[in-house]
Amino acid sequence: MRKNKLFSPKLTKKEMNEFEIHVKHNMKRAYFTALGFVGSHDSAVDLSQEAFVRAYKNYKKFDNSKKFFTWYYKILKNLCLNFIRDSKKTEKKEFLLPVDDFLSPENPEIGYERKEIQKEVQEALFKLSDEDREIIILKEFQEISYKEIANLLEIPIGTVMSKLFYARKKLAKSLQGVLR
C-alpha cells in the first residue's frame, strides 16, 4: 500500500494536536480573510483549506514562539494573490453578509435599502487595490490590532496607520452619497 503524499510530513502526536488546535482556532478567520481577497464564498473555502494543507505540510518550519496566524496568513495571502492573478474571469463578489440576511418582513423598505447599501459597499471594496482592500479587511472586518497587522504585512506600525488612513479615504470617496 502506498503512502498518501498529501499528508506525508512526520509530525509527532504533540505537533498534530497543536496543529489541530491552531486550525480550529483560525478556521473562521482564515475563511473571512480569503473571502476579503477573492470575494467568492466557494473560492474562499477552497483557498483557506488549501492554505491549511500547505501549513500542515510545512508545520515543522513553524516557530512556536510566534503567532500561528501570522505565519499561516503569509501562506493564505500568497494563495489568494495567485488565485486572483490566475483568474481572469470576474466572479460575483460576496464579501459581506448575504443580502437576504438584511431583508425584514416587518419593513421591506428598510430591507431593500440595506440591500442596496450593501451592494454599493461591496462594489466599492472591490474597486480598491488589493493592498488597500487587504488593510481595510484586516483592521475593520477582522478587527486585528495595528501591531498584528504590522507583523502580518512586515511593515512598521506607522506605515499601517498611514496606509489604513489613505485606504479609508479612498473607500469613503467611492461611497460618497451612498452612506448618510
Buried (B, 14 or more C-beta within 10 A) or exposed (E): EEEEEEEEEEBEEEBBEBBEEBBEEBEEBBBBBBBBBBBBBEBBBBBBBBBBEBBBBEBEEBEEEEBBBBBBBBBBBEBBBEBBEEEEEEBEBBBBEEBEEBBEEEEEEEBBEBBEBBBBBBEBBBEBEBEBBBBBBBBBBBEBEBEBBBBBBEBEBEBBBEBBEEBBEBBEEBBEEBEE
